[in-house]
């Protein structure tokens, strides 16, 4: 006849082995899910950080000055094109003294220089605001949108991780291991009584 004690011990050992294998599988699945989560979120974090760093670098003195300078130069050219002084001189009567012609030419040159100075001053004044409104603000908005998108994706990754960890936990359950351990316990108990 079979030895119930030996069968009980073997069944308990077999059940323990199966349950241990299931637990190890669950640990590997959970570890893999956590590693994948970390890699995905690190990539997303780097993407978000790059967007913020890009916008932040626009405020660096050299970058900001260069960008504002380009905007100011563009505006100055536009202003000077629209307010250029006439290149023709005023008609003067024949026989007028040269001093009149020279004075008219001098005043036209002075007016052109004043217009250019005023246009450059207005371009300097508006260059700062225009650069902020047309370049910096859109960059800041894009950076904020990227940060929000990255945050939403990271939250979504956390939900996926939660599902993967629950699945891994469910894999740790071994019904056959439970049955073998129960049978082993009964067999061992019976074998010890006999």
C-alpha positions as CSV (number, residue, x, y, z in Angstrom):
1,X,0.0,0.0,0.0
2,X,1.1,3.6,-0.6
3,X,2.6,5.5,2.2
4,X,0.1,8.4,2.9
5,X,2.8,10.4,4.7
6,X,5.2,10.3,1.7
7,X,2.3,11.1,-0.7
8,X,1.2,14.0,1.6
9,X,4.8,15.4,1.8
10,X,5.2,15.1,-2.0
11,X,1.8,16.8,-2.6
12,X,2.7,19.6,-0.2
13,X,6.1,20.1,-1.9
14,X,4.5,20.0,-5.4
15,X,1.9,22.5,-4.4
16,X,4.5,24.8,-2.8
17,X,6.6,24.5,-6.0
18,X,3.7,25.4,-8.2
19,X,2.7,28.4,-6.0
20,X,6.3,29.6,-5.9
21,X,6.5,29.4,-9.7
22,X,3.3,31.4,-10.0
23,X,4.6,34.0,-7.6
24,X,7.9,34.3,-9.4
25,X,6.0,34.7,-12.7
26,X,3.9,37.4,-11.1
27,X,7.0,39.2,-9.7
28,X,8.6,39.1,-13.2
29,X,5.5,40.5,-14.8
30,X,5.2,43.2,-12.2
31,X,8.9,44.1,-12.5
32,X,8.6,44.3,-16.2
33,X,5.5,46.5,-16.0
34,X,7.3,48.9,-13.6
35,X,10.4,49.0,-15.7
36,X,8.3,49.8,-18.9
37,X,6.4,52.4,-16.9
38,X,9.6,54.1,-15.8
39,X,11.1,54.1,-19.3
40,X,8.0,55.5,-20.9
41,X,7.6,58.2,-18.3
42,X,11.3,59.2,-18.4
43,X,11.0,59.7,-22.1
44,X,7.8,61.8,-21.6
45,X,9.5,63.8,-18.9
46,X,12.5,64.4,-21.1
47,X,10.2,65.6,-23.9
48,X,8.4,68.0,-21.5
49,X,11.6,69.2,-20.0
50,X,13.0,69.9,-23.5
51,X,10.0,72.0,-24.4
52,X,10.4,74.1,-21.3
53,X,14.2,74.4,-21.7
54,X,13.7,75.5,-25.3
55,X,11.4,78.3,-24.2
56,X,13.6,79.2,-21.2
57,X,16.6,79.5,-23.5
58,X,14.7,82.2,-25.5
59,X,15.0,84.4,-22.4
60,X,18.8,84.1,-22.4
61,X,20.3,87.6,-22.8
62,X,22.0,86.8,-26.1
63,X,19.1,84.9,-27.6
64,X,16.5,87.5,-26.5
65,X,18.6,90.4,-27.7
66,X,19.2,88.8,-31.1
67,X,15.5,88.0,-31.5
68,X,14.4,91.4,-30.4
69,X,17.1,93.0,-32.6
70,X,15.8,91.2,-35.7
71,X,12.3,92.3,-35.0
72,X,13.4,95.9,-34.4
73,X,15.3,95.9,-37.6
74,X,12.4,94.5,-39.6
75,X,10.0,97.1,-38.0
76,X,12.5,100.0,-38.7
77,X,12.8,99.0,-42.4
78,X,9.0,98.9,-42.6
79,X,8.6,102.3,-41.0
80,X,11.4,103.9,-43.1
81,X,9.8,102.5,-46.3
82,X,6.5,104.1,-45.5
83,X,7.8,107.5,-44.5
84,X,10.6,108.0,-46.9
85,X,11.4,111.5,-47.9
86,X,10.8,112.6,-51.4
87,X,13.9,112.3,-53.6
88,X,12.8,115.2,-55.7
89,X,13.6,118.7,-54.7
90,X,11.1,121.5,-54.7
91,X,11.0,123.5,-57.9
92,X,12.5,126.9,-57.5
93,X,12.3,129.7,-59.9
94,X,15.1,130.2,-62.3
95,X,17.5,132.8,-61.2
96,X,16.9,132.2,-57.4
97,X,19.9,132.5,-55.3
98,X,21.9,129.4,-54.6
99,X,21.3,129.8,-50.9
100,X,17.6,129.1,-51.3
101,X,18.3,125.9,-53.2
102,X,20.9,124.9,-50.6
103,X,18.6,125.7,-47.7
104,X,15.7,123.7,-49.2
105,X,18.1,120.7,-49.8
106,X,19.4,121.0,-46.3
107,X,15.9,121.1,-44.8
108,X,14.8,118.1,-46.8
109,X,17.9,116.2,-45.6
110,X,17.1,117.2,-42.0
111,X,13.5,116.1,-42.4
112,X,14.6,112.7,-43.8
113,X,17.1,112.3,-41.0
114,X,14.5,113.2,-38.4
115,X,12.0,110.8,-39.9
116,X,14.6,108.0,-39.9
117,X,15.5,108.8,-36.2
118,X,11.8,108.7,-35.2
119,X,11.2,105.5,-37.2
120,X,14.2,103.8,-35.5
121,X,13.0,105.0,-32.1
122,X,9.5,103.7,-32.7
123,X,10.9,100.4,-34.0
124,X,13.0,100.1,-30.8
125,X,9.9,100.8,-28.7
126,X,7.7,98.4,-30.5
127,X,10.3,95.7,-31.2
128,X,10.3,94.5,-27.6
129,X,6.5,94.1,-27.4
130,X,6.2,92.7,-30.9
131,X,8.9,90.1,-30.2
132,X,7.2,89.1,-27.0
133,X,3.8,88.9,-28.6
134,X,4.8,87.2,-31.8
135,X,7.6,84.9,-30.8
136,X,7.9,84.4,-27.0
137,X,4.2,84.1,-26.1
138,X,3.5,81.4,-28.8
139,X,6.6,79.5,-27.7
140,X,5.5,79.6,-24.1
141,X,2.0,78.4,-25.1
142,X,3.5,75.5,-27.1
143,X,5.7,74.6,-24.1
144,X,2.7,74.6,-21.8
145,X,0.7,72.5,-24.2
146,X,3.5,70.0,-24.5
147,X,3.8,69.9,-20.7
148,X,0.1,69.3,-20.3
149,X,0.1,66.6,-23.0
150,X,3.0,64.9,-21.4
151,X,1.3,65.0,-17.9
152,X,-1.8,63.5,-19.4
153,X,0.1,60.7,-21.0
154,X,2.0,60.0,-17.8
155,X,-1.3,59.7,-16.0
156,X,-2.5,57.3,-18.7
157,X,0.7,55.3,-18.2
158,X,-0.1,55.1,-14.5
159,X,-3.5,53.6,-15.3
160,X,-1.9,51.1,-17.6
161,X,0.6,50.2,-14.9
162,X,-2.2,49.7,-12.4
163,X,-3.9,47.2,-14.7
164,X,-0.7,45.4,-15.4
165,X,0.1,45.1,-11.7
166,X,-3.4,43.7,-11.0
167,X,-2.9,41.2,-13.8
168,X,0.5,40.2,-12.4
169,X,-1.1,39.8,-8.9
170,X,-3.8,37.5,-10.4
171,X,-1.0,35.4,-12.0
172,X,0.4,34.7,-8.6
173,X,-2.7,32.6,-7.8
174,X,-2.2,28.8,-8.5
175,X,-5.4,26.8,-7.9
176,X,-3.6,23.5,-8.6
177,X,-0.9,24.5,-6.1
178,X,-3.6,25.2,-3.5
179,X,-5.3,21.8,-4.2
180,X,-1.9,19.9,-3.9
181,X,-1.0,21.7,-0.7
182,X,-4.5,20.9,0.8
183,X,-4.2,17.3,-0.3
184,X,-0.7,17.1,1.1
185,X,-1.8,18.5,4.4
186,X,-4.6,15.9,4.6
187,X,-2.3,13.1,3.5
188,X,0.4,14.1,5.9
189,X,-2.1,14.3,8.7
190,X,-3.5,10.9,7.9
191,X,0.0,9.5,7.6
192,X,1.0,10.8,11.0
193,X,-2.1,9.3,12.6
194,X,-1.5,5.9,11.1
